[in-house]
Amino acid sequence: MLARSLPRARALHCAAAKNVSLYPSCNPRLGRALSIQRCALRSTSSLTSSRRDGRTANEHPLAITTSHSPLSISTQRTPLSLISKPLTRSQMTSAIQPQISNIEDPLPARYEPPKTGLLSKLPSSWVPYAELIRLDKPTGTYYLFWPCAWSTLMAAPLATPIAAPLAVLSTGALFFAGALIMRGAGCTINDFWDRKLDPHVTRTRFRPIARGAVSPTNALVYTGAQGLAGLAVLVQFPWQCFWYAVPSLAFVTVYPLAKRITHYPQFVLGLTFSWGAIMGFPALGVDLLSNTSALTAAACLYASNVAWVILYDFIYAHMDIRDDVKAGIKSIALKHEKDTKAILSGLAVTQVGLLAAAGVAAGAGPVFFAGTCGGAAASLAYMIWRVRLKSPADCWWWFRYGCWLTGGAITAGLGAEYLAQLLGLYEQQERVES
């Protein structure tokens, strides 16, 4: 079969040589490549003839072939078994035409210390601990902070009297400090539980505990230190906040284990990351046990954020979907890979619907529904439409910037609603209409 293909290859080769011969001085490299290619064809022909005499590929273990690009020519030794199959027209043509490689750079085979950014400026002994709390990847901190900010802005008009802007800003600053610390503690606990799984996942194999830069014992001590730092922030709030905050620690501890027993660990993560949707109310002195409207608003806001967490972590889980299969890690992305976009759409509708219910319970006005609910619906719809779930890079992009698109839209709407009520715009409108 190969012998019958050789005349066609020579014909194509001669046609290309005629085109080059018109301008021999302009393309000397391609001319040399064609000369080498002629030698390769003759060598292949002789080896094929010997096979007709009864000799096998093992008796001719190597054959000379050539590869060339517009800038270089090289020869390679290729086992005859790889070229003994019949050649197609496209294969014979590509053997003559210049080749340009588009192979992407492989992932690093070993850990490389950070050379840019904040971590590169830290002492080398600090770097593993900074990596452990994801100091160089703050997106998770923002996701943990958003529900705290939303509950603060929603609770502010319900306070008696309405909370002052300085109180809202100072409360938000404390929440951000707490989110930074507790997100780091959560990451440390997660990596401690996953220390035997992370080495089998491409994205996580160089995490500090997985690569041995931080021992499990040191990780537990580090977690305790972060817990004390979080407690120092918590005591800055009204004392009632302490009793509301303590139950969240159970979810922080349990979440890493959920990946081993259920395909829906994102639901447990949602229960954990949404706890701030409750905390803003007692932080501004709104008693959830005696104020039914506030309790309903907090419950709806919490449930809405749970839906959002499942939605964005659903997208995030698609980055590791192949490695998770090998490592035995369970996720909603593995369970519902073919139905992801439909489920994402359902989660988005649920999130916006519960957000609207929270606004109704809190007595919000049209600014809230247009800005908060409308902004959330538009940003979620756009993200679900555009995200390419087969691309880990695209999933990461939407996980990172979707945080600001949806989170920012909801925050802006709640902030505008708070200012509208603070300035009495709705009261003025009612007086004008009456």
N, C-alpha and C positions, 0 to 999 in steps of 0.2 A: 504493500500500500504506500509506504514511504517512497519507494522507488518510482511509483507512478506520479507522486506529487512533486518530485524534484524537477522535472521539465517545466512545470507550471511556475515553480519558484524561480527557475533560471530565466524564464520569459519575463516575469515581473521585474526581476533584477536587471535584465538588459534594458528594459524600458526606462527604468529609473536612471541607469547609467547613461543612456542617450540624452536624457534631459540635463544631467550634470555636465556632460561633455560640451554642451553649448557654451558654458561659462567655467572652464576648468580652473582658471586663475582666481575666480571669485570664491570658490568653495573647496579649497584643498583638503580640509579635514574630512568632508563628506566623501571626497574622492578616495582618500586613504581608507575610510570605513568600508567603501564598496570593494576595494581590493581585498581587505581582510575577509569580507563576507564571501567573496569568490572562493577563497581558501577554505572557508568553513563548509561551503557547499560541496567542494571536491572531497574534503575529509569525510563528510557525512555520507557521500555517495560511495566511497571506498568501503566504509564500515558496513553500509547496507549490503554491498555486494558480498562481503564476507559472511554476513548473516545468511544470505542465500546459499552459501557453501556449507551451512550447517553449524556455524559458530554462533555462540550465544552472546548476549550483552555482557555477561560476566567475563568473557574472554577479551572484550574490548571495554574495560571499565570506565574509561574516560574519553570524551570527544571534545574537540575544540569548538567553542561557539563564541560569538562576539556580542557585545552590547555597546552602544554608543549614544551619546547625547550631542546636542549642538556644540558643546564645549569640550568634550572629552571622548576618548576611545579606549576601551579596555577589553582584554580577553579573559574569558572565564573557562574553567574546566567543569563540564556538566556530565553527570552519569548518562550513558547512552540510553538507559531505560527511560529517561525523562524525555528523550527526543525521538524514541522509536515509534510513537503513536502517529497515526495519520495527521497531517497538517491541514488545517482549514485555510480558506483563502485569506481570512482576516489575520490568521497567525503568520502566513507567509508574507503578507504585506507589511505587518508590523515589524517583521524581522529586518526590513530594509529601511523603514522610516525612522527618524530620530525619536528617541523615547525621553520623556520628562517625568520624573518621579514626583508623585503627590503624597507620598507616605507621610503621615503626621509623626511628630516627635513622640517617642514612647514615653510613658510615665517613668519618673526616676526609679531606679532599681534600689536605691537606699535613701535614707533620710538626709536631707540637706538643710542646715540651719538657715533661718530667715536672713536675707541679705538686704532687704528693704523694709520700710514701714516701721511701726512702733516697736515691734519685737526685736528688730535688728539693733536697736539702741539700748536694750536691756543687757545686764550682765548675763553671761552664758548660763550660769547656774539658775537664773530666774526664768529663762525662756520656757523650759518644760511646764512650769506651773502657770505661766501666762497662756501657753497653748492649751493647757488643761481647762481653763475657764473661758476659752475662745475669745481672749481679749482682742485678737486681731480680726474677729468675725462678729461684730456687734448686732447683726440682724436679729438673733434670738433675743437679745436684751430689748430691742424695740418691740418685738412681738409680745413680750411679757409686760412691757410698760403700757402699751396702748389701752388694754381694758382698765387699767388703773386710772389713766387719764380720762377715759370715757365716763367711768362711774363718778369721778370727781366733778366733771362738768355737768353731768346729769343731776347730781345731788345738790350742786350749788344753788339752783333756784328753789329747791325744796327746803333749804335751811331757813331757820327763822332767827334773825332776818336773813335775807339773801346773802350768801357768802361774798365777801369783798374780793376783788381781783388779787390782792396781795395774798390772801389766805389760799385762794385757788392755786396760785403760782408756787407758793411755798410747799403746799401739800403735794403738788405735782413733782417738785424737785426731790422731796423725800421719797416719793414712790419710784422715781427714776434711780436713785441711789440703791434702794432696796431691790429693784429689778436687776440692776447690774450685779449685785452681790449674790442674790438667790439664783439667778440664772447660772452663774459660775458654779455655785454649789450643786445645782442640778446636773450640770455637765460633768462634774467630778464624780458624782454618784453614778451617773449613767456609764461613764468610762470604766469605773470600778467593776460594775456588774458585767460589762461587755468586754472585759480584758481578754477573754479567750475567743470571742467572736470577731473583734475588730481586726486582728491580723489576717482574716480571710476575706475582708472586704477592701477593695482597691482604695476607696476614698478614706478609709479609717485606719489603714494598716500602720501608719506612722504616728498615730496619736501617742502621747507621752507614756501612758501605762502600757499600751500594746507593744511599743518598741523597747520597753524596759528603762526609760529615762526617769520614770517616777514609780517607786515601788507601791504595791497595794496598801501597805501600812502607812506610808507617807501620804497617800491619797486620802485615807480615812482621817488622819490628823489634820490635813489641809481642809477637808470638809467641815470638821469641827470648828476650825478657826473661822471659816466663812459663815458658819451658823451663828457664832458669837457676834460677828460683824453685822449680820442681818438683824440680830436681836437688838444691837445698839441702835439701829435705825428704827426698829419697830417701837421702841420705848419713847420715841419722839412724838408718836401719835397719841391720841386719847386712849385711855386704858382699855376701853371697850374693844379697840382694834386687836388687842392681843388674843382675845377669845375667838374672834372671827378668823385670825390668821393661823392659829395652831393646826386646825384640821387639814390645811393644805399640805403640811409636811408629810402626811401619809401618802398622798398622791405622788409627791416628789420621789419618795422612796420606792413606791410600787411600780411606777411607769416602766423602768428598764426591764422588769420581770415580765411585763405584759407581752413583750415581743416574743417571748418563748411559749406562751400558752394560747394566744389568740391572734387572729388576723386583723384585729381592730385595736391595736395599741394606740392609734391616733385618738380614739375616744378617751382613753385614760389621759393622754397628753392634753386633750382639750379640757378635761376637768381640772387639770393642774394649771395650765397656762391661763385659764379664764378666771382664776380666783380673784384677781384684781378688780373684776367687774362688780364685786360685792364690797370691796374694802373702801372705796371712795365715799360711801354713804356714812359709815360710822366715823371716818376720818374727819368729816365736816360736821359731825354732831347730829346726823340724822339717824334716829333710832328705828331700825328695821322691824323690831318686834312690836312697836306701838303704832307705826305708820304703815298702814296697809298699802297705800299707793306706792310708797317708796319700796316696800318689800316686793310688790309685783313688778315694778320697774327693774329692780335689781335682779330678780329671777329671770325675767325676759332678756335682759342685757347679758347675763351670764350664759344662758342657753344659746343666744345669738353668737356669742364669741366661741362657744364650744363648736358650733357648726363651722365657723371661720377657721379654727385651728385644724379641724379635720380636713377642710378643703385645701389649705395651703400645705399641710404636711402630706396630704395625698399626692400632690405634685412633687414635693420634696422626695417622697419615697420612690418615685420613678427613677431617680438617679442611681439607686443601688439595687434595682429590681433583679438584675442577673446575679449579682454577688449574693444577694439575700437568699436566693434559691440554693446556692452552694453551701452557704453557712448555716442554713436552717432557720433563718430569721423570718418571722411572720410579719406581714403588713397588709393593709387594705389594697395596696397597689398590686400585690401578687394575687389576691383573691378576686379582684374585679378589674384586671388589666384591660379587658376588652370593652368594659362599660364605663371607663373612667370619666369621659366627658359628660355622659348623661348623669352620673352621680354627682359630679362637680356642679352641674347646673341645678340639681335638686338641693344640694347644700347651699348654694348661693341664694336660691329662693327662700329657703328656710331661714338663713341668716338675716336677710333683709326683712322678711315678715316678722320675725321676733324683734328685730330692731324697731320696727314700726310699732309693735305692741308695747315695747318699753316706753316709747315716746308718748303713746296714748295714756298709759298708766301714770306717767310723770306730768301730764298736762302740757306737753310741748306744743308749740305753735307751728305755723307753716314753714318757717325757716328750717326747723329740724327735719321735716319730712322732705322738703325740696333739697336741702344741702346734705344731710346725713344719709337718709334712705336713698335719695336719687344718686348721690355720689357713689355710695356703696354698690348700688345696682349697676351703674354704668361701668365702674372700674372692674367689677367681678366679671361682667359679661365680656368685656374686652379681653381680659386675661384668659378666660376659658376658651375664647375663640382663637387667640393667637398662640397659646403655648403649644409647643411640639413635644409631646410626651416621650417620644423615642430619642430625644436629644438630651442627655444629662446636662449639657451646658445651657440649653434653653430652659430646662426646668429650674436650674439654679438661678438663672437671670430673673425669672418670674417670681421665684421664692424671695429673692433679695429685694427686687424693686416693687413687687406687688405689695410688700409690706407698707411701702410709702404711698402707693396709689390708693389702696383701699383704706389703710389705717389713717393716712393723711386726710382723705375725703371725709371720713366719719368724724375725725377730730375737728376739722374745720367747720363742719355742720353743727356739731355740738357747741363749739366755741361761739359761733354766730348766734345760736339759740340762747346761750347764756347771756351774751351781751344784749340781745334784743329784750330779754326779760329784765336784765339789770337796769337798762336805760328806760324801761317802761314803754317800749314801742307798741306793744299789744294793747296796753291800757289807753294810749293816745288814740290808736285806731278805733277802739270801741267807743271812745267819747265822740270822735268825729262821726262815726256811723249813727250814733244815737242822736 
